[in-house]
Amino acid sequence: MMKIEDGRKTLATRDDLKRFGINVSNTTLLRWEARGRFPRRIRMAGTSVAWFLTEIDDWLAERAAERARTHYAEY
């Protein structure tokens, strides 16, 4: 993870996403971002990208809340 100079925002890299369990292809991430289903990336330089960690944390919390509301078939 990287911190922006003023220390207010922490950035998550692609490797960080994988450590959080978000292990999907770049194409899938781009599709989710375009549909508003995942936080939009920040272009750092060239092909380097990152995401605001707070937005990733919020997204994960939403997924957890969604799981709690969704009833899956019982076996």
N, C-alpha and C positions, 0 to 999 in steps of 0.2 A: 504494500500500500504506500501511496505517496501523499505527502502533505503539501498543500499550496502554501506559499511563503508566509502569509499572514496567520496560518494555523487554523483558520476557521473551517476549511473544507478538507476532507480526506478523500483521496481518489482510490478507486479499486481498479486494478488491471485485469486483463483477461485471465491471468493465472489465479488472481484472487477469486474471480467468479468460479473457477473450477474448484478451488478449495471450499467454497461455500456450497458446492454441490450443483452448481449451474453449469452442467457439462454438456452443452449443446453446441452445434456447429455455428460458425459465424453467420451463415445464411439464415439459420433459424433465428438468431439474435436480431439480425437486420429486419427480418419479417415481423418479429414481435414488436420491435421498436416502431416500424412503419404503421402498425395497427394499434399502437398505444398500449400494448400489452407488457412492455418492459421499458425501464428508464432509457432515455436517449443518451447515446455516447457523446463524449467530448473528444474532438480530434486534437491531439497533442502536437504532433509533428509528423509529416509524411504519412505513414500507415499506422502510427502509434495512436491508440485510443485508450480512454479510461472512462469510468463512471463515478458519479458522486456516491460515496459509500452510504450516506444517509438515505439516498433514493433506493439503493439496493436493499438496505435494511428494511425500509418501508415496504418494498415489493415482496420480500420474504415474509414479513408479518401479514401482508394481505393474503398470501398463499396459505399461511397457517390458519387464518381466520376462515378462508374459503373451505379448507379441509374440515374444519370443525362444523361448518354449516351443511356440508354435503353428506348425504346418506348413501353409503355404498351397500351393495347387496351382501347379505349375510350368508355364510356358507355353513 
